[in-house]
Amino acid sequence: MQFLKRFIAPLLLLSACCSRPEVAKPVPSYDPKTGKLTRLEADLVGKDGRPDTWTYMDGAVPLRTEQDLNQDGRIDRWEYVDPQGRIQKVLISASGSADKISRWETYNEGLLTTVEEDTNGDGRPDQWEKHSGVPILSVEFDRNFDGMPDERWTYGVGGALEWIESGPDGVGGYLKKTKPLK
């Protein structure tokens, strides 16, 4: 139900207390046979009166949210939640195509753990981040786009860059470790 607090409750509060015309009220859809809530539709991104966010529901249980972040009429962000309503996975497509995902985020109990990103548009990740919630722990880069990391940056407390490693050793480590200038 954390999702309900994070998404639905603010929407309902916003729609109840806000009289600005550019903020649309969420529009619910119900199953005609069961009366269960099946979808919430809202204008959260563009604030132009056109829906750009759709949350699919099983009654009060959220299943997934889809968004049109760049307002081009195509879904380019998919958010999936666990049965407790905590975010599990986010997929983002820079092209607006579900067949060409450019960013994959994974969460554990609602906390960000990994991010994979396709920076050159070839459909394969070439940047890998490890997180402990919001703080980044490390990021690895595939500089030559061969599918294998060539460099790793490791971060310390407060997000400060601690080490840069390069020269892959072929078994998941690196041959050269450099402490960056502060």
C-alpha positions in Angstrom: 0.0 0.0 0.0 3.1 2.2 0.0 2.3 2.8 -3.7 -1.2 4.1 -2.8 0.4 6.6 -0.4 3.0 7.6 -3.0 0.8 7.9 -6.1 -2.9 7.7 -5.5 -3.2 9.7 -2.2 -1.3 12.7 -3.5 -3.4 12.6 -6.7 -6.6 12.6 -4.8 -5.5 15.3 -2.4 -4.3 17.4 -5.3 -7.5 17.0 -7.2 -9.6 17.8 -4.2 -7.8 21.0 -3.1 -6.5 22.4 -6.4 -8.5 24.6 -8.6 -5.9 25.3 -11.3 -7.2 24.2 -14.7 -3.9 22.9 -15.8 -3.9 20.1 -13.2 -6.3 17.4 -14.3 -8.2 15.2 -11.8 -7.4 11.5 -11.9 -10.0 9.6 -13.9 -10.8 6.1 -12.6 -12.0 3.2 -14.8 -14.0 0.3 -13.3 -14.7 -3.2 -14.5 -18.4 -3.1 -15.5 -19.1 -6.6 -14.2 -17.3 -6.5 -10.8 -17.1 -2.8 -10.1 -13.4 -3.1 -9.3 -11.0 -0.3 -10.1 -9.0 -1.3 -13.2 -7.2 1.9 -14.1 -6.3 5.5 -13.0 -5.6 8.0 -15.7 -4.0 11.4 -15.0 -2.1 14.3 -16.4 1.1 14.4 -14.3 3.8 15.1 -16.8 2.6 17.7 -19.3 -0.1 19.4 -17.1 -1.9 20.3 -20.3 -5.2 18.5 -19.7 -4.2 15.4 -21.7 -3.6 12.1 -19.9 0.0 11.0 -19.8 0.0 8.6 -16.8 -2.0 5.4 -16.6 -1.9 3.1 -13.5 -3.4 -0.3 -14.0 -5.1 -1.7 -10.9 -6.7 -4.8 -9.5 -9.1 -3.1 -7.2 -6.9 -1.2 -4.7 -3.8 -3.1 -5.7 -1.6 -1.4 -8.3 -0.1 -3.6 -11.0 1.9 -1.2 -13.2 2.1 2.4 -14.3 2.8 3.6 -17.8 3.8 7.1 -18.7 4.4 9.2 -21.8 7.2 11.3 -20.5 8.0 13.3 -23.6 4.4 14.0 -24.6 4.7 12.3 -28.0 1.7 10.0 -27.6 3.8 6.9 -27.0 4.4 5.2 -23.7 8.1 5.5 -22.8 8.2 4.5 -19.1 6.9 1.4 -17.4 6.9 1.0 -13.7 6.1 -2.4 -12.0 5.4 -2.9 -8.3 5.3 -5.9 -5.9 2.1 -7.0 -4.1 2.9 -4.5 -1.3 2.9 -1.6 -3.8 6.7 -1.1 -3.7 8.5 -0.4 -6.9 10.2 -3.4 -8.4 11.3 -2.5 -11.8 11.3 0.5 -14.2 11.9 0.3 -17.9 12.5 3.5 -20.0 12.7 3.8 -23.7 14.3 6.9 -25.2 12.7 6.1 -28.5 9.2 5.5 -27.1 9.2 1.9 -28.3 8.6 -1.0 -25.9 10.9 -3.1 -28.2 13.8 -0.7 -27.6 14.4 -0.2 -23.9 17.3 2.1 -23.1 17.3 2.0 -19.2 16.5 -0.8 -16.8 16.1 -0.1 -13.1 15.8 -2.9 -10.5 14.6 -2.4 -6.9 14.6 -4.6 -3.8 11.8 -3.8 -1.3 11.4 -0.4 -3.0 15.1 0.6 -2.9 17.1 1.1 -6.1 19.7 -1.7 -6.5 20.9 -1.7 -10.1 20.6 0.4 -13.3 21.6 -0.8 -16.7 21.7 1.7 -19.5 22.1 1.5 -23.3 23.9 4.8 -24.1 24.6 4.1 -27.8 21.1 2.8 -28.9 22.2 -0.7 -29.9 19.7 -2.4 -27.6 22.4 -3.8 -25.2 23.4 -2.3 -21.9 26.8 -0.6 -21.9 26.7 1.0 -18.5 26.0 -0.7 -15.2 25.3 1.0 -11.9 25.1 -0.5 -8.4 23.1 1.3 -5.8 22.1 1.1 -2.2 18.8 3.0 -2.5 19.6 6.4 -4.0 23.3 6.5 -3.2 25.4 5.1 -6.1 28.0 2.5 -5.1 29.7 2.0 -8.5 29.3 2.3 -12.2 30.9 0.2 -14.9 31.3 1.4 -18.5 31.7 -0.6 -21.8 33.8 2.1 -23.6 34.3 0.0 -26.8 30.7 -1.5 -26.9 31.8 -5.1 -26.9 29.4 -6.1 -24.2 32.0 -6.2 -21.4 32.9 -3.5 -18.9 36.2 -1.7 -19.5 36.2 0.7 -16.5 34.7 0.9 -13.0 34.2 4.0 -10.9 33.6 3.3 -7.2 32.0 5.8 -4.9 32.3 6.3 -1.1 30.1 7.8 1.6 28.3 10.9 0.4 28.7 10.0 -3.3 32.4 11.0 -3.6 34.3 9.3 -6.3 36.9 7.1 -4.5 38.5 4.9 -7.2 38.7 4.5 -11.0 39.7 1.1 -12.2 40.6 0.1 -15.8 42.3 -2.6 -17.8 39.9 -5.5 -17.3 41.7 -8.7 -16.1 39.2 -11.1 -17.9 37.7 -12.5 -14.7 35.7 -9.5 -13.4 38.4 -7.4 -11.9 40.7 -4.7 -13.2 44.5 -4.4 -13.5 44.8 -0.6 -12.8 43.4 1.3 -9.8 43.6 5.1 -9.6 42.6 7.4 -6.9 41.1 10.5 -8.5 42.2 14.0 -7.5 39.9 15.8 -5.1 
